[in-house]
């Protein structure tokens, strides 16, 4: 049986995503990634370089999958986009954890593949602008607020529980987040 480098790389990326989502970059262990991927450590270093480069590759893959699953024009309006993004992060909680680890570990430093990721967000800004009430003039802020509504809602289960209560379901929260995003998009412009 021939060695399949593409399959090995994919197993490494999958194992690394789980490891980084659980432990962050500093706490992740290449030994655990190699064991989970059924690969040797040498393959990880040969394919990806160091641990930070592996984390960057995991994030690049994550962002590509997210962009494909929830494209900038997902839905006819911002509420529909927020609901689709909520559904994605609910089904893939490791995605938000990886983004939170990136923020914790890198802070305000440049992130992996920042130029391409910025372009993706600019595409989302353009789609957001099309969904706004005429006269609103800040699609960047509106997109940022929408991403925050979705991400914060799912990333902070303890705060969600304390503020909304134990009986506030994720389905109900999804509806509230979608409605809030749509309200932001269709609110009349504020007077200057």
N, C-alpha and C positions, 0 to 999 in steps of 0.2 A: 504494500500500500504506500503510495507516494505521500510525502509531507505536503500538507495544504496550508501554506502560509496565510492565505486570506482568512481561512477558518480560524486559525490560531490567533490572528490579530483581532478578529471579531470576538472570540472568547475572552481575550485579554481585556478589550474595551468594556465588555459586559461585566466582567468580574471587577474591573477597576471602578466602574460607575457605582456598583453596589458598595465597594470598599470606601470610596471617597464620599458617597452620600452618608455613610454611617460614621466615618471618622475624620473627614476633612483631609486636606493634603498632609498636614503635619502628623496626624494620627494614623494615616493609612500605612499599611505595611506591604511592601512588594512581595514578601514571602506569602502572605495571605492571598494576594492577587494571583500569584503564580499557581498556588494550590487550587484555588477556585476555578481558574482557567484551564487547569490541567496542562500547564505550560511550564517551562523552566524560566528562572529569573533572567538568564542570559537572553532569551527571546524577547522579553519585555524591554531590556536595555537596547538590544539590537534594533528592534522595531520602533521604539518610541524615545529612546534616550533616557533622561532622568525622570524622576517621579513628577516633577512639575510639568514636563513636556507630555507625560502620559495624561495628567489632569487636563491639560490644554486640549489634547486629542479627544478626551471624553466629552469635554464641553462643546467642542466643535461638532461632534456627532450629535449630541443632545440638541443643540440649536438647529441643526439641519433637520432633525426629526420633528422638532416642534414647529419649525417654519413650514414643513410639508403638511403636517397634521392640521395646523391652524394658520392658514395663509393670511396675509394682511387684509385681504378682502373677505375673510370668512364672515358670511352672513350679510344681510342687507343693511344692517345698522350696527351701531356700537354696542347696543345691548346684546345682540345676537353674537357678536364677536366675543364679548365678555363671557357669555354663557359657554361658548365653544372653548375658550381658553380655560375657564373654570373646569369644564369636563375633562380636558386634557390633563391638567395638573392633578385633578382628583384621581384619575386613572393611572397617572405616572408621578407619584409623590416624590420620587427620587430626583426629578427634574428641579423642583423648587429647592430641595435640600442642597443640590449641587450648586445652584445659583446663590443660595445663602452662604454656603461655604466659600464660594468665590469671593463674595463681598467681605466675609470675615477675614479671609486669608490675604486678599489683595488690597482691601480698602479702596483708596482712591487711585491706586496704581493702574496702568493699562492692563486690560484683560486679554486673554488669548483671542486672537483673530478679531480684535476690536474693530478694525476697519470694515470687515464684511458684516459683522454684527450691527454696527452703526448703520450701514446701508439698509439692512433688513428693517431696522426700526424706522428709518426715514421712509421706507415704503409703507410702513404701518401708519406713519403720520399722514401721508398722502391719502390713504384710505380713510383715516379718521376725519380729515378735512372734508371729504365728500359726504360724510355722515352728519356733519354739524349744521346747526341752524345758521342761516345766513346772518352775517354780522358778528358772529363769534370769530375771534381772531387768534386763538392760541391752541392749534391742534396738537402741538408738542405737549403742552401741559395736560390737555384732555387725555391723550394717550397714556402719559405717565400716571395720571390719576387712575385710569382704568386698569393698568397693569398692577398698580398698588392695591386697588380694591380686590382684584382677583387673588394676587399673591399673598397679601397680608391675611385675607380671610382664611386661606388654607394653611399658611405657614405658622399661624399662631393659635393652635387648638386650645391652649390653656386660656388665652384671653377671650377667645370666642365663647368658651364655656362659661367664664366668669361674667361676661357682659350679656350674652344672649341666653344663657341657661342650658342645661343638659338636654332639654327637649326640643331645642332649635335644630332641626335636621339640616344636613348638607343640601338636600333638595330645596328646602325653603331658603337657605342661604344663597344658593345658586340663583334663584328667582330674584332675591333682593339685590344681589350684586348686578345682575343683568339690568334690572329696573333702574338702579342708581346710575349705571353707566349711560343708559339711554337718556335719563333725565339730564345728566351733565351735557350730553351731546345736543339736546334739543332745548335747553334752557335759553331764554332770551338773553341777548348780550347785556352785560352790566353797563350802566351809564358811566362815562368817564368823568 
